[in-house]
Amino acid sequence: MAGLNTSNREYIIFQYEQLQFAILGRFRIEGLDRMKVTLKIEWKNVAIRHNLDLYNDGALDKIIRKCAERFSLGTAFISAVTPSHE
């Protein structure tokens, strides 16, 4: 089951199975060359909070590896639910 909940502008949630991504706070519209967010990723009541620039492929790859290690999941599973960064 996957779903996006945008009912609270300061706590946007994307749920995929037991994996939950939450954007904490608001997006800043100035400086659109970046998309810096505070991201909370949770799997079975274990959470990671991380400041992240979603436009930075290297940072996105790093958080995918960190989540895979912390949650004992494969990077392929987490990559499959994150936006494609081709």
C-alpha positions as CSV (number, residue, x, y, z in Angstrom):
1,M,0.0,0.0,0.0
2,A,1.4,3.4,-1.0
3,G,0.0,6.8,-0.5
4,L,0.8,10.5,-0.3
5,N,-0.8,12.6,2.5
6,T,-0.5,16.4,2.0
7,S,-3.3,17.4,4.4
8,N,-0.7,19.0,6.7
9,R,1.6,21.4,4.8
10,E,4.2,21.1,7.5
11,Y,4.2,17.3,7.7
12,I,3.9,15.8,4.2
13,I,3.9,12.0,4.4
14,F,4.5,9.3,1.8
15,Q,3.8,5.8,3.0
16,Y,5.0,2.6,1.2
17,E,4.3,-0.6,3.0
18,Q,5.9,-0.1,6.5
19,L,8.3,2.5,5.2
20,Q,7.3,6.1,5.8
21,F,8.9,9.3,4.5
22,A,7.9,12.6,6.1
23,I,9.0,16.1,5.1
24,L,9.2,18.2,8.2
25,G,8.5,21.9,7.9
26,R,7.7,23.9,4.7
27,F,9.4,24.0,1.4
28,R,11.2,27.3,0.7
29,I,10.4,28.7,-2.6
30,E,13.4,31.0,-3.0
31,G,16.5,29.5,-4.5
32,L,14.8,26.8,-6.7
33,D,18.2,25.4,-7.6
34,R,18.0,23.4,-4.4
35,M,15.3,21.5,-2.6
36,K,16.5,21.3,1.0
37,V,14.3,19.5,3.3
38,T,14.3,17.8,6.7
39,L,13.4,14.2,6.0
40,K,12.2,11.7,8.5
41,I,12.3,8.1,7.4
42,E,10.7,5.5,9.6
43,W,10.6,1.7,9.4
44,K,8.9,-0.4,12.1
45,N,9.2,2.4,14.7
46,V,12.9,3.1,14.0
47,A,13.4,6.6,12.6
48,I,16.2,8.5,10.9
49,R,16.0,12.3,10.5
50,H,18.3,13.9,8.0
51,N,18.7,17.3,6.3
52,L,18.8,16.7,2.6
53,D,19.0,18.5,-0.8
54,L,16.7,16.4,-2.9
55,Y,18.4,17.7,-6.1
56,N,21.8,16.2,-5.0
57,D,22.2,12.7,-6.3
58,G,25.1,11.9,-4.1
59,A,23.2,12.9,-0.9
60,L,20.2,10.9,-2.0
61,D,22.4,7.8,-2.6
62,K,24.0,8.3,0.8
63,I,20.6,8.4,2.6
64,I,19.4,5.3,0.7
65,R,22.5,3.4,1.9
66,K,22.1,4.7,5.4
67,C,18.5,3.6,5.6
68,A,19.3,0.2,4.1
69,E,21.9,-0.4,6.8
70,R,19.9,1.0,9.7
71,F,16.7,-0.8,8.8
72,S,18.4,-4.0,7.5
73,L,16.8,-3.6,4.1
74,G,18.2,-3.8,0.6
75,T,19.2,-0.6,-1.2
76,A,17.1,-1.9,-4.2
77,F,13.9,-1.9,-2.0
78,I,14.5,1.7,-0.8
79,S,15.6,2.9,-4.2
80,A,12.4,1.5,-5.7
81,V,10.2,3.8,-3.6
82,T,12.4,7.0,-3.9
83,P,12.1,9.3,-6.9
84,S,14.2,8.2,-9.8
85,H,17.4,10.2,-10.1
86,E,18.6,9.2,-13.6
